[in-house]
Amino acid sequence: MKFKIGDRVCYTSGKYGAALCNPLAGTQYECKGTVAGIEENVGSVDVDWDNDTQNSYYEDDLIPAAGKLDPNTAFRLKMSKKRR
């Protein structure tokens, strides 16, 4: 796992759309979250979002949070993951 409990993350894959509970970087819902749990046997990461929602993701759906992520960077990250 590339994340550990307490790490700050952003959701960038867009795989689950953009909504309050899926705060996709570069959208009106964008916010950071804190890793609250890790299920290594299934590869999921539980995130407590700063907007008071929670959700679970695969680690490839998230990136480490570092400052504000501009929409162009979010788009480039999303596209680079699709090419893999």
PyMOL commands that set and color helices and strands:
alter all, ss='L'
color gray80, all
select helices_A, chain A and resi 59-61+71-82
alter helices_A, ss='H'
color red, helices_A
select strands_A, chain A and resi 8-11+33-39+44-49+54-58+62-64
alter strands_A, ss='S'
color yellow, strands_A
deselect
rebuild
show_as cartoon
